Structure formats: structure tokens, C-alpha cells
């Protein structure tokens, strides 16, 4: 197994309300699958990889005290007081990490419960060795959920099209963005200060970082998950039930 560099930190996005799941009393990442909070699985995986609590920042917002009650001082907390998008949350989280952190893994707390240590270590290793400003994890999903797609153009250009902007033809594409990135920290923190908001959402979205890197002709890479079952988004009641079923089955085997 590959080893973890000590200048990599993590930001876990955990401030979402989970509106589509009718979350009223707890943040979405605190819903329980397999008897445990969704976000607890990725935190356990990161600890297993060798991340110490001073290298993990969890961005909280809605019902943030519920996360603190559950995890105590297991990691750094960053507070997103306004829901201004994934890139804004990533920036807030990054600013709380120690100064020696050079690269930052940004990961969703609600879709990473099935990620493995081996896959993430390989992803981070490829990021480190490539010298890119950003790496994005993609996945080819048979039953494509309502998320952004990876569009690969004939000239070799690759872009993320957010779900709000997809054409009917692009909706047929099976390769999706998992929303899991690794960024060169100095580049991201500088770039974010000039990032435009997404027109339809009025938020700062992480996919915009891809467009901004490309605009400056900076190197970036898209890495496809070998096992697409490792990514599982929990956005609907059906997906929540399926994730719960999968975790329960794992416990039984």
C-alpha cells in the first residue's frame, strides 16, 4: 500500500442541510447508515490512512452542534455561516489547516462512505507525482444520478458540466464528477479570491476551479475510479435506503 505524505490535509464538506431528505434536526451527513453517521465512515478511513486530527478540517453549518456532540475534538471545525457553495466551503476549510499543508483533499461528507484507503492513497499519490494544480476523481455510473457530467471533447479537452447546465444529450453521459478533488493549496486559495459565482445558483462551485485552471493553461488531471461502487451519493430517500442496505450487508458478511 502507498504511504501518505505529511504535507497533505483534508477538507470534508459537511455543512449541507439535506433539504431533499427532509433533514430538520440533523445535518445530512449525520443521518445514519449501518447504524452510524454517514460522515463517520470517511473519517474512520482517513484516520486509517494516517491523517491526524490536526490535518482534517470538517466544514459545518446547519445544526453544527450535532456534529460536535457526536465527534468531540476528533478534528478541526470550520464554520460556513452562509451556504455559498462547495468552493466557498473548501476555502473556509483550507484556511483552518496548518501552514505546512501544501495539498488538500476536498471530499463530500455525504458521498464518500464507501471510499477505501487504497483508492484514496492511490489518488493522492497520482496527484503528488503529476505536478498538477488540481486532480478530480470521476466515476462511470450505470444508473447515472442527478450530478455533473464529465464531457470529453474530440480535441482532448475535458470539462465538468454542472447538472443545472446539462443538455439532454449530455445527460446520457455515464461518466460523472464525484466532487472529490485534490488541490495545490496555494493555487486554490489565490484563485478563489477571483472566482465568479455560478450564474444559476449564485454560489461558488468547485467545478469552476477546473475552468479557471484551464483558462490559465495550468496542468490538471481527471482520474477515473477503478471501482465505481466506491462512490455513492446520498441525495434522495431511495439512495439513503440503498446506502443503508449496503452498509448493513457489509456488517453481515
TIVO-559382 format. One record per residue: residue in three letters; x, y, z of N, C-alpha, C in turn; residue number from 1. Coordinates in steps of 0.02 Angstrom, whole numbers, plus 50000, padded with zeros to 5 digits. Atoms other than C-alpha are relative to their C-alpha. Layout:
N
NODE  res   n_xx   n_yy   n_zz  ca_xx  ca_yy  ca_zz   c_xx   c_yy   c_zz    n
NODE  ALA      X      Y      Z      X      Y      Z      X      Y      Z  NUM
...
END
This chain:
253
NODE  res   n_xx   n_yy   n_zz  ca_xx  ca_yy  ca_zz   c_xx   c_yy   c_zz    n
NODE  UNK  50042  49940  50000  50000  50000  50000  50044  50062  50000    1
NODE  UNK  49964  49937  50002  50060  50176  49960  49995  50035  50068    2
NODE  UNK  50000  49964  49936  50104  50289  50106  49978  50072  49989    3
NODE  UNK  50028  49934  50002  50035  50459  50148  50054  50054  50012    4
NODE  UNK  49955  49943  49989  50137  50619  50128  49975  50041  50059    5
NODE  UNK  50021  49963  49940  50138  50725  50285  49983  50073  49986    6
NODE  UNK  50020  49931  50016  50102  50887  50191  49933  50003  49963    7
NODE  UNK  50067  50002  50029  49928  50835  50133  49948  50007  50057    8
NODE  UNK  50055  49993  49953  49772  50892  50227  49934  49982  49966    9
NODE  UNK  50066  50018  50026  49587  50856  50206  49948  50051  50022   10
NODE  UNK  50059  49961  49983  49431  50963  50199  49939  49958  49984   11
NODE  UNK  50062  50038  50010  49266  50870  50223  49942  50050  50000   12
NODE  UNK  50057  49954  50006  49112  50964  50164  49940  49968  50036   13
NODE  UNK  50053  50029  49958  48978  50935  50296  49950  50051  50025   14
NODE  UNK  50043  49946  49977  48877  51095  50305  49930  49998  49969   15
NODE  UNK  50064  50002  50036  48731  51043  50193  49940  49983  50043   16
NODE  UNK  50062  50011  49962  48552  51041  50253  49965  49933  49984   17
NODE  UNK  50036  50061  50020  48492  50888  50157  49926  50013  49990   18
NODE  UNK  50069  49979  50010  48333  50976  50101  49958  49944  49968   19
NODE  UNK  50039  50053  50035  48281  50834  49984  49988  49939  50044   20
NODE  UNK  50009  50056  49954  48298  50711  50128  49960  50022  50062   21
NODE  UNK  50041  49973  49945  48189  50820  50242  50036  50001  50067   22
NODE  UNK  49961  49996  49937  48328  50843  50370  49980  50063  50038   23
NODE  UNK  50021  49942  49960  48256  50954  50505  50041  50007  50064   24
NODE  UNK  49967  49999  49935  48350  50906  50663  50075  49987  49996   25
NODE  UNK  49929  50016  50007  48520  50848  50598  50025  50019  49931   26
NODE  UNK  49973  49989  50067  48637  50893  50455  49998  49935  49961   27
NODE  UNK  50004  50059  50043  48630  50775  50307  50053  49947  50016   28
NODE  UNK  49945  50048  49989  48800  50697  50346  49993  49961  50065   29
NODE  UNK  50010  50034  49937  48736  50645  50518  49943  49949  49997   30
NODE  UNK  50049  50054  50008  48597  50534  50450  50036  49934  50007   31
NODE  UNK  49965  50063  49986  48635  50355  50499  49988  49947  49947   32
NODE  UNK  50003  50059  50043  48675  50214  50380  50042  49946  50034   33
NODE  UNK  49965  50053  49964  48727  50046  50451  50010  50016  50073   34
NODE  UNK  49998  49984  49929  48693  50118  50624  50048  50056  50019   35
NODE  UNK  49952  49947  49985  48822  50259  50608  49989  50060  49954   36
NODE  UNK  50006  49940  50041  48827  50437  50543  50037  49990  49935   37
NODE  UNK  49969  50009  50066  48865  50440  50356  50073  50023  50000   38
NODE  UNK  49933  49970  50004  49017  50553  50379  50051  49962  50043   39
NODE  UNK  49953  50035  49957  49092  50440  50513  50042  49948  49962   40
NODE  UNK  49964  50052  50039  49143  50312  50381  50063  50030  49967   41
NODE  UNK  49942  49970  50033  49257  50430  50284  50051  50024  50052   42
NODE  UNK  49953  49979  49948  49331  50498  50446  50040  49941  50025   43
NODE  UNK  49965  50061  49979  49374  50321  50501  50051  49979  49947   44
NODE  UNK  49955  50017  50055  49451  50288  50329  50061  50045  50000   45
NODE  UNK  49943  49952  50000  49558  50446  50340  50047  49987  50059   46
NODE  UNK  49958  50017  49943  49619  50401  50514  50042  49938  49984   47
NODE  UNK  49965  50061  50019  49664  50229  50446  50057  50012  49951   48
NODE  UNK  49948  49982  50049  49767  50312  50308  50059  50035  50033   49
NODE  UNK  49946  49966  49966  49869  50406  50437  49990  50074  50011   50
NODE  UNK  50014  49929  49987  49786  50576  50443  49988  50011  50075   51
NODE  UNK  50012  49982  49931  49799  50652  50616  49944  50051  50004   52
NODE  UNK  50058  49956  49994  49659  50759  50686  50016  50073  49982   53
NODE  UNK  49981  49931  50017  49758  50920  50653  50004  50010  49924   54
NODE  UNK  49996  49995  50074  49756  50881  50465  49933  49990  49967   55
NODE  UNK  50068  50009  50027  49568  50855  50445  49957  50058  50023   56
NODE  UNK  50046  49945  49984  49452  51006  50436  49931  49980  49974   57
NODE  UNK  50069  50016  50019  49265  50973  50435  49961  50065  50000   58
NODE  UNK  50037  49938  50007  49160  51116  50369  49927  49987  50020   59
NODE  UNK  50067  50009  49973  48999  51128  50468  49959  50063  49991   60
NODE  UNK  50045  49942  50007  48848  51242  50455  49935  49984  50035   61
NODE  UNK  50066  50017  49973  48668  51184  50479  50007  49949  50057   62
NODE  UNK  50000  50044  49941  48645  51104  50652  50072  49976  50018   63
NODE  UNK  49929  50018  49991  48835  51109  50676  50014  49968  50068   64
NODE  UNK  49987  50028  49933  48821  51068  50861  49988  49925  50003   65
NODE  UNK  50012  50073  50002  48756  50894  50816  50063  49963  49980   66
NODE  UNK  49937  50030  50022  48921  50857  50730  50050  50001  50058   67
NODE  UNK  49954  49995  49942  49019  50919  50882  49982  49951  50055   68
NODE  UNK  50023  50047  49948  48913  50815  51001  50023  49929  49984   69
NODE  UNK  49984  50068  50022  48950  50658  50900  50075  49987  49999   70
NODE  UNK  49928  50012  50011  49136  50682  50863  50046  50033  50050   71
NODE  UNK  49956  49967  49952  49201  50795  51001  50056  50037  49965   72
NODE  UNK  49943  49964  50029  49376  50860  50962  50042  49954  49955   73
NODE  UNK  49965  50048  50044  49419  50724  50834  50035  50032  49941   74
NODE  UNK  49970  49966  50058  49468  50854  50702  49989  50075  50009   75
NODE  UNK  50010  49927  50000  49468  51041  50660  49930  50015  49974   76
NODE  UNK  50065  49978  50025  49300  51126  50638  50007  50067  49964   77
NODE  UNK  50003  49936  50035  49272  51263  50509  49926  50014  49989   78
NODE  UNK  50072  49984  50002  49106  51355  50509  49982  50040  49937   79
NODE  UNK  50027  49964  50058  49016  51403  50348  49933  50030  50021   80
NODE  UNK  50061  49969  49973  48889  51528  50413  49947  50011  49946   81
NODE  UNK  50047  49994  50056  48812  51557  50241  50013  49945  49950   82
NODE  UNK  49992  50053  50050  48779  51420  50113  50017  50033  49933   83
NODE  UNK  49978  49965  50061  48884  51497  49974  50036  49953  49951   84
NODE  UNK  49974  50046  50050  48933  51339  49881  50059  49959  50023   85
NODE  UNK  49948  50048  49982  49061  51198  49882  50070  50031  49999   86
NODE  UNK  49933  49970  50003  49211  51304  49830  50011  50047  50060   87
NODE  UNK  49996  49957  49941  49173  51429  49969  50013  49959  50063   88
NODE  UNK  49990  50044  49942  49161  51288  50095  50071  49972  50001   89
NODE  UNK  49931  50027  50004  49326  51213  50033  50050  50053  50022   90
NODE  UNK  49955  49945  49983  49411  51383  50050  50000  50012  50076   91
NODE  UNK  50005  49990  49927  49346  51407  50229  50037  49945  50037   92
NODE  UNK  49966  50057  49968  49407  51233  50275  50076  50004  49993   93
NODE  UNK  49928  49996  50013  49578  51257  50195  50034  50050  50045   94
NODE  UNK  49970  49946  49961  49609  51418  50291  50013  49979  50073   95
NODE  UNK  49991  50022  49931  49599  51321  50456  50056  49948  50007   96
NODE  UNK  49948  50052  49998  49732  51192  50409  50068  50030  50017   97
NODE  UNK  49933  49975  49983  49912  51207  50472  50037  50026  49939   98
NODE  UNK  49963  49967  50054  50035  51311  50370  50041  49952  49957   99
NODE  UNK  49957  50045  50038  50140  51161  50318  49962  49958  49948  100
NODE  UNK  50040  50039  50048  49995  51083  50218  50005  50031  49931  101
NODE  UNK  49990  49974  50068  50034  51101  50032  49945  49977  49952  102
NODE  UNK  50053  50026  50043  49898  50993  49952  49941  49981  50043  103
NODE  UNK  50061  50012  49960  49718  50972  50008  49951  49957  49962  104
NODE  UNK  50053  50043  50025  49598  50830  49976  49933  50030  50022  105
NODE  UNK  50066  49973  49984  49421  50901  49967  49949  49947  49983  106
NODE  UNK  50042  50059  50006  49287  50772  49993  49930  50014  50030  107
NODE  UNK  50067  49991  49975  49099  50768  50019  49986  49952  50058  108
NODE  UNK  50016  50043  49943  49040  50702  50187  49941  49954  49988  109
NODE  UNK  50062  50038  50013  48882  50631  50108  50006  49949  49944  110
NODE  UNK  49995  50047  50057  48951  50529  49961  50065  49959  50002  111
NODE  UNK  49934  50032  49995  49115  50456  50025  50002  49942  50049  112
NODE  UNK  50003  50052  49948  49056  50322  50148  50029  49933  49977  113
NODE  UNK  49976  50064  50026  49115  50181  50033  50070  50005  49971  114
NODE  UNK  49931  49992  50025  49286  50252  49985  50047  49955  50042  115
NODE  UNK  49950  50043  49965  49434  50138  50028  50065  50039  50009  116
NODE  UNK  49934  49970  49988  49603  50185  50098  50044  49993  49939  117
NODE  UNK  49956  50014  50057  49691  50104  49949  49985  50048  49942  118
NODE  UNK  50019  49957  50056  49593  50205  49821  50022  50072  50013  119
NODE  UNK  49982  49930  49985  49620  50372  49909  50075  50010  50002  120
NODE  UNK  49927  49994  49999  49805  50340  49938  50027  50001  49929  121
NODE  UNK  49979  50001  50069  49825  50299  49753  49984  50067  49966  122
NODE  UNK  50022  49936  50027  49728  50457  49705  50048  50056  50021  123
NODE  UNK  49955  49949  49974  49838  50566  49817  50070  49992  49973  124
NODE  UNK  49933  50015  50027  49997  50481  49755  50005  50026  49928  125
NODE  UNK  50000  49977  50070  49950  50517  49573  49999  50076  49997  126
NODE  UNK  50002  49927  49998  49911  50697  49618  50070  50028  50015  127
NODE  UNK  49935  49976  49979  50078  50722  49705  50053  49993  49944  128
NODE  UNK  49948  50014  50050  50180  50643  49565  49990  50038  49935  129
NODE  UNK  50016  49970  50065  50094  50735  49423  50017  50074  49994  130
NODE  UNK  49985  49929  50002  50132  50914  49472  49943  50044  49975  131
NODE  UNK  50058  49961  50023  49955  50973  49431  49974  50045  50056  132
NODE  UNK  50030  49957  49948  49858  51111  49520  49937  49969  50027  133
NODE  UNK  50059  50035  49973  49705  51000  49534  49992  49932  49968  134
NODE  UNK  50019  50067  50024  49654  50818  49517  49927  49990  50020  135
NODE  UNK  50070  50014  49986  49472  50766  49505  49988  49925  49992  136
NODE  UNK  50020  50070  50004  49404  50592  49540  49934  49995  49962  137
NODE  UNK  50062  50010  50037  49274  50536  49413  49978  49927  50007  138
NODE  UNK  50025  50069  49997  49166  50379  49403  49952  49988  49943  139
NODE  UNK  50048  50019  50052  49072  50288  49267  49943  49961  50033  140
NODE  UNK  50056  50028  49964  48900  50251  49338  49946  49977  49952  141
NODE  UNK  50051  50028  50045  48772  50139  49255  49934  50038  50004  142
NODE  UNK  50062  49962  49990  48617  50220  49330  50018  50071  50022  143
NODE  UNK  49970  49935  49986  48675  50399  49316  49957  50043  50044  144
NODE  UNK  50039  49956  49955  48619  50507  49463  49998  50071  49974  145
NODE  UNK  50008  49931  50020  48573  50690  49452  50059  50042  50025  146
NODE  UNK  49938  49964  49982  48751  50758  49461  50034  50024  49936  147
NODE  UNK  49963  49975  50057  48877  50845  49349  50031  49944  49959  148
NODE  UNK  49971  50050  50046  48946  50753  49197  50069  50022  49977  149
NODE  UNK  49935  49987  50030  49121  50739  49126  49991  49997  49924  150
NODE  UNK  50006  49998  50073  49120  50793  48944  50069  50000  49970  151
NODE  UNK  49935  50007  50032  49269  50734  48843  49992  50019  49926  152
NODE  UNK  50007  49974  50068  49286  50833  48681  50050  49967  49952  153
NODE  UNK  49955  50032  50049  49365  50766  48519  50071  50029  49999  154
NODE  UNK  49933  49969  50001  49510  50890  48535  50041  49985  50062  155
NODE  UNK  49964  50019  49940  49559  50813  48702  49981  50041  50062  156
NODE  UNK  50021  49960  49942  49483  50948  48812  49947  49963  50040  157
NODE  UNK  50049  50032  49955  49387  50884  48963  49971  50054  50045  158
NODE  UNK  50030  49951  49954  49263  50985  49064  49944  49969  50041  159
NODE  UNK  50056  50020  49958  49135  50967  49202  49941  50045  49981  160
NODE  UNK  50061  49960  50010  48959  51021  49159  49955  49987  50060  161
NODE  UNK  50042  50006  49941  48857  51054  49317  49930  49977  49979  162
NODE  UNK  50066  50029  50016  48687  50966  49325  49950  50052  49976  163
NODE  UNK  50047  49947  50019  48595  51132  49308  50008  50022  49927  164
NODE  UNK  49985  49976  50067  48675  51163  49138  50001  49945  49947  165
NODE  UNK  49996  50056  50047  48665  50990  49057  49948  50004  49945  166
NODE  UNK  50048  50008  50055  48587  50970  48886  49971  49929  50004  167
NODE  UNK  50029  50067  50000  48476  50818  48852  50051  49948  49977  168
NODE  UNK  49949  50045  50026  48619  50740  48755  50053  49985  50053  169
NODE  UNK  49948  50009  49948  48745  50768  48895  49974  49959  50059  170
NODE  UNK  50028  50040  49944  48627  50688  49021  50009  49925  49988  171
NODE  UNK  49990  50071  50016  48659  50522  48931  50071  49976  50016  172
NODE  UNK  49931  50018  49984  48844  50528  48977  50003  49963  50066  173
NODE  UNK  49996  50042  49939  48889  50396  49107  50055  50022  50048  174
NODE  UNK  49945  49980  49957  49049  50474  49174  49980  50063  50039  175
NODE  UNK  50021  49944  49957  49013  50589  49321  50059  50027  50040  176
NODE  UNK  49953  49972  49951  49109  50704  49435  49980  49976  50069  177
NODE  UNK  50016  50022  49931  49120  50630  49610  50001  50060  50048  178
NODE  UNK  49994  49943  49955  49155  50803  49681  50060  49994  50046  179
NODE  UNK  49940  50010  49959  49315  50734  49760  50060  50028  49961  180
NODE  UNK  49943  49967  50032  49465  50844  49718  50061  49995  50044  181
NODE  UNK  49940  49983  49962  49645  50865  49769  50028  50063  49968  182
NODE  UNK  49977  49935  50025  49710  51042  49753  50069  50018  50027  183
NODE  UNK  49942  49964  49976  49875  51131  49763  49972  50057  50042  184
NODE  UNK  50033  49953  49954  49830  51235  49915  50013  50073  49982  185
NODE  UNK  49984  49930  50013  49923  51395  49871  49962  50024  49938  186
NODE  UNK  50036  49981  50060  49846  51396  49697  49926  50010  50015  187
NODE  UNK  50072  49995  49988  49669  51364  49759  49983  50062  50041  188
NODE  UNK  50016  49942  49957  49674  51496  49896  50007  50066  49963  189
NODE  UNK  49992  49940  50039  49738  51626  49775  49946  50007  49947  190
NODE  UNK  50050  50001  50054  49619  51576  49634  49930  50016  50026  191
NODE  UNK  50068  49991  49975  49465  51576  49745  49980  50073  50007  192
NODE  UNK  50016  49929  49989  49477  51763  49778  49975  50034  49936  193
NODE  UNK  50024  49971  50064  49439  51794  49592  49947  49956  49967  194
NODE  UNK  50048  50047  50029  49315  51651  49565  49931  50032  49992  195
NODE  UNK  50068  49974  50009  49147  51703  49489  49949  49950  50028  196
NODE  UNK  50055  50044  49978  48983  51635  49558  49968  49965  49940  197
NODE  UNK  50039  50034  50052  48882  51508  49459  49937  50041  49987  198
NODE  UNK  50055  49955  50017  48750  51608  49367  49933  49975  50027  199
NODE  UNK  50067  50024  49982  48601  51495  49402  49992  49989  50075  200
NODE  UNK  50005  50016  49929  48643  51460  49584  50020  50057  50047  201
NODE  UNK  49975  49946  49957  48727  51617  49647  50049  49976  50053  202
NODE  UNK  49953  50030  49953  48858  51507  49732  50068  49991  49966  203
NODE  UNK  49933  50016  50025  49043  51468  49714  50006  49924  49996  204
NODE  UNK  49998  50073  50009  49056  51292  49641  50070  49974  49985  205
NODE  UNK  49934  50029  50012  49210  51180  49642  50015  49988  49926  206
NODE  UNK  49984  50011  50071  49192  51136  49456  50028  50063  49965  207
NODE  UNK  49973  49939  50030  49230  51319  49416  50076  50002  50004  208
NODE  UNK  49927  50003  49992  49407  51285  49478  50032  49968  49938  209
NODE  UNK  49974  50033  50060  49432  51170  49327  50005  50051  49943  210
NODE  UNK  50001  49950  50054  49381  51309  49206  50054  50053  50011  211
NODE  UNK  49951  49947  49985  49495  51434  49295  50071  49975  49990  212
NODE  UNK  49933  50028  50013  49646  51318  49289  50013  49995  49925  213
NODE  UNK  49993  50007  50073  49615  51284  49105  50011  50068  49966  214
NODE  UNK  49993  49932  50028  49597  51470  49068  50072  50025  50005  215
NODE  UNK  49930  49979  49990  49772  51498  49138  50050  49949  49972  216
NODE  UNK  49958  50053  50030  49836  51342  49045  50043  49965  50052  217
NODE  UNK  49966  50036  49947  49884  51260  49209  49984  49926  49996  218
NODE  UNK  50012  50072  50006  49902  51070  49220  49949  49974  50050  219
NODE  UNK  50049  50032  49957  49758  50968  49289  49988  49929  49974  220
NODE  UNK  50013  50068  50022  49702  50787  49281  49934  49974  50028  221
NODE  UNK  50061  50035  49979  49544  50681  49291  50018  49926  50008  222
NODE  UNK  49983  50070  49986  49565  50509  49370  49936  49961  50011  223
NODE  UNK  50062  50038  49995  49429  50379  49346  50005  49945  50053  224
NODE  UNK  50004  50053  49949  49379  50266  49491  50002  49931  49968  225
NODE  UNK  49998  50069  50026  49427  50085  49456  49936  49963  50019  226
NODE  UNK  50061  50032  49976  49278  50027  49560  49947  50054  50013  227
NODE  UNK  50048  49946  49992  49131  50146  49533  49953  49992  50059  228
NODE  UNK  50043  50010  49942  49036  50067  49678  50026  50035  50063  229
NODE  UNK  49973  49965  49942  49152  50160  49797  49969  50068  50010  230
NODE  UNK  50034  49935  49994  49063  50323  49758  49925  49987  50005  231
NODE  UNK  50073  50008  49994  48884  50331  49819  49970  50062  50030  232
NODE  UNK  50031  49939  49977  48789  50493  49829  49934  49987  50036  233
NODE  UNK  50063  50007  49962  48650  50508  49958  49963  50066  49996  234
NODE  UNK  50038  49939  50011  48530  50639  49893  49925  49991  50002  235
NODE  UNK  50071  50014  49999  48361  50554  49889  49986  49946  50053  236
NODE  UNK  50018  50052  49951  48265  50440  50008  50018  49931  49974  237
NODE  UNK  49983  50065  50030  48293  50296  49886  50075  49986  50007  238
NODE  UNK  49928  50009  49994  48481  50324  49887  50020  49990  50073  239
NODE  UNK  49987  50008  49929  48481  50340  50076  49986  49927  50022  240
NODE  UNK  50019  50070  49983  48391  50172  50093  50049  49950  49970  241
NODE  UNK  49952  50045  50033  48510  50091  49968  50068  50001  50036  242
NODE  UNK  49937  49995  49964  48664  50156  50060  49996  49963  50067  243
NODE  UNK  50010  50034  49936  48594  50092  50225  50002  49924  49990  244
NODE  UNK  50002  50072  50016  48561  49922  50146  50070  49973  49987  245
NODE  UNK  49931  50022  50017  48739  49912  50077  50043  49995  50062  246
NODE  UNK  49959  50001  49939  48817  49955  50245  49979  49942  50045  247
NODE  UNK  50025  50056  49959  48707  49829  50336  50024  49933  49973  248
NODE  UNK  49976  50063  50032  48755  49694  50210  50074  49990  50014  249
NODE  UNK  49928  50005  49986  48939  49733  50238  50012  49976  50071  250
NODE  UNK  49992  50020  49929  48917  49713  50426  49984  49926  50008  251
NODE  UNK  50021  50070  49993  48834  49544  50400  50050  49951  49971  252
NODE  UNK  49953  50046  50033  48971  49473  50288  50065  49995  50039  253
END
